Amino acid sequence: RIPSQESVDVASENDNSVTAKFTHVLHKDAFLVFRALCKLSMKTLPEGTPDPKSHELRSKILSLHLLLSILQNAGPVFRNNEMFITAIKQYLCVALSKNGVSS
């Protein structure tokens, strides 16, 4: 049985402690995956010209492609739920700005 409302601590060591209420366990999973992809896309690459076959660069590119796919296929819960809107503001905007100015 899936609980109708689950309280979960969504903080990590670098985040402020936040207790979020999710109406479904799938919403919590979607939030955690979205946040992880944003954080993965913000990882710094080694100095110098990155090797196109390097694990770091490929992980960054894959995470950005997956974030694009999530946004293009977002359903009403992702577009209207306050938790997801906050996640977009808190994580996606920062990830895009960091990747937009990277060399």
N, C-alpha and C positions, 0 to 999 in steps of 0.2 A: 504494500500500500504506500502510495506517495502522499506525504502530508500536504494539506492545502496551503499552509503557510509555514515557511521555514525561516528562522533567523540564523544568519551566518555571519561570522566575522570575516570580512573581505579585505582585511588589512594585511600588508606585508611589512617587512622590516623597514622599508623606506616610506611607507604611507602613514597617514594619520589613522588612528583606529576608528573604524566605521562599522556599525552593525546595520546590515541591510536586511530588509524584509522582501522575500521573494514569494510570489504566489504559487510557484511550481518549482520543483527541483531542476527542471530543464532551463528555467530562466537563470537560476544560479550558475548552471554549467555554461550557458551562453555568455553570461557576464564574465566568468573566469577565463574562458577561452579568448574572448575579445580583449580583455586586459592583458593576457599573456602575449597575444600577437602584437599588441601595441608596444609592450615592453621589449619584445624580441626585435621589433623593427628599429628600436632606438639604440640597440647595442652599437658600440663604436667599433669601427674597422681598424685593423692594424695600419700603422703609418706607411706612407708610400702608396704606390699604385696597387690597388687590390687585384689579386688574381681572380679572373672570372670564374674559376673552378673552386675557389676557396669556400670552405664550409661557412665562414662568417658572412660573406657576401651573398651566397646562395640562400642562407637562412633569412637574411634581411629582405631580399627580393621576394622570397616565397611568402613571408609574413605580410608584406605590403600587398601582394596579389590576393592573399586570403582576406585581408581587411577590405579590399575593394569588392571582392565577391560577397562578403557579408553585407556591405552597405547596399550593393545593387539588388540583393535578394531579401532585404530586410522586410519582415512582416510588421503588422500593426503594433505588436507588443514592443518590438525593438524601437519603432519610430515614436511611440507615444508614452512608454513607461518612463517615469521619472528617473529610475535607477540607470537605465540605458542612456538616456539623454545626458545625465551627469557623467557617465563613463565616457561618452563621446567628447564632452567638453574637457574632462580631466585627463584622458589618456590619448584619444585620437588626435585632438588638435595639437598637443605637444609632439606626438610622434610625427605628424605631417610637417610641422614647422622644423623639427630637427632634420628630417630627411630632405626637406625642400632646400635647405641651406648647406647640405653636405656637399663635399667636393667630389 
